Amino acid sequence: MTLSLESWELFLRDSGVAAAIPLLIAGVGMMFFGWRLWRLCVVCSFAVMGGAVFMSTFGSGVAGAGDWLYALIGGVLFGAVSYWPARYLVAILGGVVASVAAMYYLQAIGLRGGAEYALCAAVWIAGTAYAFLNRRHVVVLLTSFLGAAAFLSGIVAIMTTVPAVNGVYRSLTSYSAFVGPFLLLVPMVMSAFYQIAEMRKMNTKF
């Protein structure tokens, strides 16, 4: 598990229900109405990436108060820069999400080094090209992914307050690297089908 995921789980555990409620609300909102707020979702995605980049580059690596300050600065900077060209940055964001997912699975099967980076670069190029040609569907996938991630994070924050349930969850995720992505995939797919149906019903175009 990467430092960023460990830091996020630590934040959820420390915040508990205080973080769970807004995450659940935001997750449900993006899963059902994300295509209506696609520009905001793109900006938030780049803000998260900016926060992660600044934290890993300038932080101490222990997720302390100073690291979160760097994350805030990076998030605000990346979010502000990405607002106006959000329509065109959807393609880049699609490639980034695809390459990050590929890296996760490649590391899960033990592939490291140059081969991992080469495959991730190829996936990024393919994902960016696909997102450029199919921006409408990619917007749905991205908002579904963000909504499912926020919703699942809210559930995890609640589970951390129940030791027995939290123990079962941690044992399942430690048993296989594919449990977490599967739990994320279920609400993501349901959200994507729902949003596509709504967009077709309203004949929405970007």
N, C-alpha and C positions, 0 to 999 in steps of 0.2 A: 504494500500500500504506500502510495506516495505521501510526501510530507503535507501537501495541500489537503489531501483527503483526511489524513490524521488530524490536521489542524481543524478542519471543518467538523469532524466527529467530536473533537474536544470542545469546540464551541457549542455544538448541539447539546452535549452532555452537561456543560456548565449552565447553559441557558434554560434548558428544560421546556416547560410549557410556555414560558415567555417568548421563546423563539418558535415554538410549534404552531401557535395560533396564526401569526402572520404568514408563516410558510405554507400552512394548509390553505389559507384564504388565497394567497398569491398563486399557489399551485393549481387549485381548482379553477381560478379565474383564467389562467393561461391555457389550461387544458380545454376549456370550453369556448373561450373568447380570444384566444391568442392571435388568431388571424386578423382580428380587428385592431389589435395593439401590436402589430408586427414590428413597427419602427421602435417602439419602446423596448420590445424584447431584444432586438438587435443591439440597441445601445447598452442594455443591461448585460448582454453577453460579452461585449467588448470591455465593459467596465470590470466584469469578473476576471477576464483575461488580463487586463491591465493590472488589477490588484495582485493576481498570482505572479505576474512577471516582476513587478516591483518588489514583492515580498521575497521571492526566491533570489533576486539579484542583489538587493540592498539589505535584506533582513539578516538576522543572526542565525536563522534556521531553527529556532526553538519556539516560534509562534508567540513571542512575547508582545508587550504593549507597543514597542517600537516597530515590530514587524507589521502589526495591524495598522499602524499609522502609515507606513509605506504602502500597504495594500490600499488604504483609503485614497492616498494621493494618486496612485496609479489608476485606480478605478475611476476617479473623477476625471483625470486627464484623458484616458482612453474613451470614456463615455462621451465627453464633450466633443472630442475630435470626430467620433463616429456618427454624430447625430445627423448632420446634413447629408453625407454620402451614404446613408444607411441602405438605400435602395440598391446600391452597387456593392456594398460590403456584404450583402447576403451571400453572394457567391463565395467570397473568401471565408466567411464564417462556416458555410457548409463544408468547405474543404478542411478547415481546422477541426471541426467536430468529427469528420470522418477519419482524419489522421490520428486524432487522440484516441478514438475507439480502436483503431487498428493497433496503435502502440500498446494499449491496455491488453489486448488479446495476445499480441506477440510476446509481451513480457510474461503473460500467464502461461504460455507454452514453453518459455525458457529461451526465446530468441533474443539475443542482445547484440550490441555492437553495430558495425557498418551495415549488415544485412537488415537489421531492424530499421535504421534510419533511412536506408534506400527504399524499403517497402513503404514506410510511412510517407516519404516524399512522393512516391508514385500514387499512393492513395489520396494525398492532398491535391495533387494535380487533377486526378480523375474526379474527386469530389467537387473541386472548384468548377471544373468544366460542366459537370452535371448540374450544379446549383445555378450556374449562369444561364443554362438552357431551360431549366425547369424551376424558375424562381418561385412560382406559386406553390408548388408542392414542397419545395425545400422550406419555405416559410412555415408551412403547416408542420413539417417534421421538427423544425427547430423549436417552435413554440410548444409543441407536444412534448419534446424532450425537456425543455426548461420547466414546463409545468409539472411533468412527472417527477423531475429531480427535486423541485421545491416541495411537492406533495410528499414524496418519500422521505425527504429530510425532516419534514414536520412529524411524520410517523415515527421516525427514529428518535427524534427529540422527546416524544412522549414515551417511547419504550425505555429510554434511559432512566426514567423515573420509576420503572417497575423492574427490579433486579432479576426476577425469574424470567420475564419475557426478554429482557435485554441479554441474558445469558444464552437463551436459545438462539436469538438472532446472531450473536457474535460467534457461536459455535457453528452455525450454518455457513456464515460468510467466510470463516476461517477454514472450513472443510473444503470448499471449492471456490475458485475465483469467479465462477460463472453464476453464482447464486445472486449476487448483488445486481449485475446487469439484467438478469432475468426478471427480478422484482421491478426493476425500472422499465423494462420493455413492455410489461403488461399494460399499465396505465398509459404509456406512451402510444401504443398501437390503438387502444380504444379511443384516445383523444384524437389521433390523426384521422381515423375513419369518421368520427363525429364532425370534425372541422371541415373535412373535404365535402361531406354531405351538405353542411350548412353553406359552404362557399358555392357549390353547384346550385343549391336551391336559390341563392340570392344573386347568382351569376356575377360574382365578385372578381375583379381583375386588378392586378398590380401594375 
